Amino acid sequence: MARTIQSLERAAAVLRLLAGGERRLGLSDIASALDLAKGTAHGLLRTLQREGFVEQDPASGKYQLGAELLRLGNSYLDVHELRARALVWTDDLARSSGESVYLGVLHQQGVLIVHHVFRPDDSRQVLEVGAMQPLHSTALGKVLAAYDPVAHSEAMDAERTALTSRTVTEPEAFEEVLELTRARGWGSDVEETWEGVASIAAPVHDRRRMPVGAVAVTGAVERVCVDGTIRPRLVAAVRDCARAVSRDLGAGRF
C-alpha cells in the first residue's frame, strides 16, 4: 500500500469538518472532533489560513472555510458550464467576425484555452484547446488580470517577459494597461505576443457577478486592425458575445 502524508490527511480532515455541520468551529471543537492535540490543530489551521483555505472570525476566533477553497471548489463546474454556455455564441462570433475565437480561464499564472472555434475559411488550423497563453501580453490575459483579483496578483507577481518589441513589461505601465481595460470594458493585443497577430477580448461573468473567463477574437493584424487601431465592429462583436455568455450564466445585464 502506498504511504500517505499524515499532515495532508489531517488538513483534509479539517476542511471536511468545516464543510459540514456547524458553520464556524473553535480550535477546541476541531481538535476534539479530530482527536488532535490543540497545538497540532492550531498549526494546521494557521497554515490553511495562510493559504486562504480557512478564515478566522476576528470577533469569535472561530474558523470557517476560506474564499480560496470555495473558488477552487467551484472551478471545475464553472469551467464546464462556461464552455457549454459559450458554444453557440462563440460559433456565431467566429462566423460574424471571420476570425478565430478563443475562450480562456485563469490557470497557473497563465490563460488556459478551454474552447477554440476555427476561423471559418479553408485555411489549415491547429486546435489550441488546452494550450496556455501569457497573462501579461494577450488580450485574454489582460482582461482576466483587469477583472479578477487573483489573476491580477498572478500577473503582477510573475516575470513579464518581452515577447515582442511591443510587449508591456514595466509594472506601472502594465497597471495603466489594466486600468484602461477596465475603463473601456475590453482588452487588446496588437503584436504584443506574436508578430503580425492582433486580438480583442472581453470578460465573462457568472451569476455571482464574478469574472470566470474571457472571450477573444484573434487574427492577422491587417484584418483585425485598420491604420493600427482595432476595428470597432470587432470590439462590439466580442463584447456582445461576452455579454450573451454572461447572461446565460445568470449574470444579468452588464
Buried (B, 14 or more C-beta within 10 A) or exposed (E): EEEEEEEEEBBEBBBEBBEEEEEBBBBEBBBEBBEBEEEEBBBBBEBBBEEBBBBBEEEEEBBBBBEBBEBEEBBEEBBEBBBEBBEEBBBBBBEBBEBBBBBBBBBEBBBBBBBBBBBBEEEEEEEBEEBBBBBBBBBBBBBBBBBBEBBBEBBBEEEBEEBBEEBBEEEEEBBEBBEBBBEEBBBBBBBBBBEEBBBBBBBBBBEEEBBBBBBBBBBEBEBBBEEEEBBEEBBEBBBBBBBBBBBBBEBEEB
